[in-house]
């Protein structure tokens, strides 16, 4: 072969290489982000290494468990998460746009809930990801024969309000006030999470350190007031957790948000019912006398009896205004009217906030 032939071939190869490189550089690039949480205590996980296996794409979770992997090209990957003391996490993901993975829950080594299913779910997720990676022909829902259905999950969250609300906090120690932070409250752990306005980093304060807190509700744009149950008594005993003060004055009206787990009622044989457990939150309403908590009575006559010598007057007010005492908004209006009869009363809220 002479040189006049060799040179055009080399030029052709060089042209192909350059075209390929330009194609890669011009390819669409995307971002993958998410947040890591400890399944044992709902705290953020800091310092975990997140990688896309067999690539150079990686990140480390920050103080609020957040990670972000940028400039990722369109492809299928195995997302791998590693941190000392926790089960490893792997998941197959498909990147064809910006991808927000939301909250990813990791569990410490040896952790099991009462049913043991939380740990088993973590192990199974890792194994299935390995299967898809090593045997790619098994893509497709029914192609993986013999793998049982996903174990039930716990749906919902334990936050009083999932939104961040700007707050002022009074601590027990030295009556110290903390202001200017955005706050969320975890009912289950009795912890407050705080972050600065211009930051995505958060820290936690144990509820037993907080005397009371006022936050500006991000939805209704009104202040909401919460006091520590340690300063109140339920059947003579202080109670952990926080109570929202709805009406202050001679007879305060407060409520507590209680979270419980509604278990799955799924029937596998009939394929009916709810497959997952669910976190259910509900309000319990109380009135306060001499720092003692009393739940609002269920029976109408007993409701009026709590007003003592003004019981007849309050009953007449309820009848005149067609109040159904099964409605919390009417408890709010009734106790507001009662407290308004005493000097110095100022309403905290114009109406009852029901969420």
Phi, psi and omega in degrees: 000130182273172185293329181296339177268320184296317184300312178300325179295317178297319178297322179296315178298317178298320179297319179295318179298315180296321180295319178297316180297319180293325179296319178295316184293332182268356181296149179295137180240145188230172181241136175246129179220163179184182181225136181259135182228143177280117182292344181278331184219006178067011179279158177289152178253119182255142172086010176284145179262121181249124181226157166261114191302141179065024172225176177266003182285128181197167173199169177237132182295141184269195187294342176249024175074005185275146174221158179210123177249121188251164174060038179271135180274167183290121183181171170263138183224163166257115176279126183238131180235127182228135171203140181303136176091353182238152171299141177291156182231131176225143179208136176279130180231152176245121181258111173222020179175175175302136189234118175255111184277355179068213181271126175250123184261126175249152182240140178296157175303134176082358182283134171219138170280187185300327182268343183080358187286332181298314178294316180298323179297318179298315180298315183296320180300319178295315183296319181294321177297319177299319181299313181296325182291316186275339181228074188298341179290351180272019175291143181114138191304311187267000182288335179270093187279138172093353178278127183292163178301159177305139174295159182298151180246166175259114184264137178110191181211167182258014180280139174299319175214124183289342179282156174273129182240134179293136192218162170237127187242133175252120179269155175294317185291116178057020182049039181290138179252132175246124183230163173085005180258157170264140193227145166229151181240128177263112183297318186292315182270350184056046178236146171259134174257131184238141171215151178285159185298323185257025184221153173255010178267137184235155174228168184238145173237128178296138183302329183291349177270348188258124177282309175204167182213142174239126174233153178270113183300124186291339180268311186266350177059037177230153176288143176234140191245131182228136179239152181284131179296347177294340178268000179242172180227133174245110187056041175084001184238132174302152185233136180285150179107176186241145181243134177274127179274113181267321177226127177258173177125208183303316179230092181294148171250126180228164175219152178240137175268121183250132178250133177223164182253121175270116186285153179300141174243027186289132176255106186296325182293318182267348181058045178230159178099181180270125184286328189254152167288154184223137175277120180250130178246137179217158178267140169239127186257140181225155164247158185240132171227121180052045179065012176258135180271136175225128179291142179302128183298150179281329184270140186302312183298323181289334177298314183290333181294336182292345181270004175059235184293346178261013184299316180296317180299318181290325177295318178297321178297319180293318179295317181299327183256016176051048183276127170269117185279013171270350183262124178302329179298329178282329172298317178302311182293322182293313182287328173299315180297320179296310183293333179294345180280354183248142186299141176088001182289133174226124181293141176278321182231143177288329180217163178285128173272123188256019175211000000 
